[in-house]
């Protein structure tokens, strides 16, 4: 079963989330979170850090990721691991795979005409809101 990951990366003030506009299918033209494939022999967290760096230049020194949730799609024979983190300091974001930008949090992330993932982005952001005190503990 193929593994994928998505990363919810928040800025240092928790006012914006890193998003991308997809340049290729699936979801070409829609807004998505950064992420990608988990290689067969790769640990999920290691894959999340690798994908985050490859797509945005954000390194393990810039953010501590926390495993948030998993989705298993049995009919598609794949699973998605979701990770969340807040930048430790201002960091230059750049990449060439997709158009990257910081989105404020006042959007309908469930709008499937704008956002990839059949509503999962909205669900993930709501999960972060529900557990923000645990996720963004002062020790992280």
N, C-alpha and C positions, 0 to 999 in steps of 0.2 A: 504494500500500500504506500503510495507516494505521500510524503509529508511536505507541508508548506508552513510558512510563518508569516505573521503580520505584527508590526510593531507600532504601538501607540506611543509616540515620542512627544512629550510636552516640553515647552520652553521653561526657563528657570523660574518664571513667575506663574506658571500654570494657567496662562491666559490664551495660549495658542497650541495647536497640535500640528505636527508635520504631516502634510498630505502630498500626494502627487497626482498629476493628470496622466493617465495611462496612454502610452504611445502605441501600444500593440494589444492584440487580443490575448486573453479574454478581457473584456471590459474596456476596450479601446475608446478613448475619449472621455471616460468617466473618471471621477475623483476616487482615489483609493489611499489606503495606508501603505507605507513602505513594507517590503518583505520579499520573500521568494521561496525557493525550493530548499528543502532539507535533504542533504545528500544521504544515501543509504547508511553509511557508516558514521554519520555525524550526530553528535549530541544536539538536542533541540536548542538549548541555550547558546551553545557555540555557534550554531547556524544563524540564530537571531542576531548575534553580535556581528557575524561575518556579513550577512545581508545588509544590516544597517550601515556598516562601514562602506560596503561596495556601492550602495545606492545613495548615501548622503554624506560620507566622510566623517560620520560620528563614530568615535571609537569607544572601546570599553573604559578608557580613562575619562570620557565625557559624560557617561551615564551608567547607572546601575539598573539593569532590567530585571523585572519580576514577572514570573510566569503567571498569567491571568486566567486564561481558560483554554480549552481545546474543543474543537468541533470535529466529529468523525462523520464522513459522508460515505456510507457503505456502498451505495449504488454507484458513486463516482470513484470508489476505491481510493479515497484520499482522506487526509486529515489536515487540520490547520491548528497550529499552536499560536496563541496570541500572547504577546509580551508587552509590558508597559514600563515606562521610565520617564524621569524628569531630568533635563540637562542639569549638570552640576555647575556649569558656568556658560557664559556666552560662547557659542561655537559656530564657526563658519560652516554653513550647510551648502554642499554642492554635489552634483552628480549629473551624469548624462543619460541614464537609462530612461528616466521619466522627468517631466517638468515638476520640480519641487517647489513648495511654498508653505508658509505658515498660515493656517486657517484659524480664525477666532472660533469660539465654541458656540456661537449663536446661530447655528444652522440646523436644518432638519436633516440629520445624517441618515434618516430612514428613507429619504427620497431616492428611490431607485432610478429615477431619470437623471440624477446627478451623481450618485454615489454607487460604487461597485459593491458586490457582496450580498445582494438580496436582503439588505437591512442589517446585516451583521455589524457594520461600522457603527450604526446607531446603538445597537445592543451593547457593543463593547464599550463605547463611551459612557453609556448609562451605568454599566458595571463599575467603571472607574469612579464615576460620581458617587455611587453607593458606598464604595469602599475606600474613598480617597484618604481617610484618616489612617487606614492600615497601609495603603500603598505608598503614600508620601510621608511616612513617618520621619521625624526629624533625624533618625539614625541613618537614613538612606541618603 
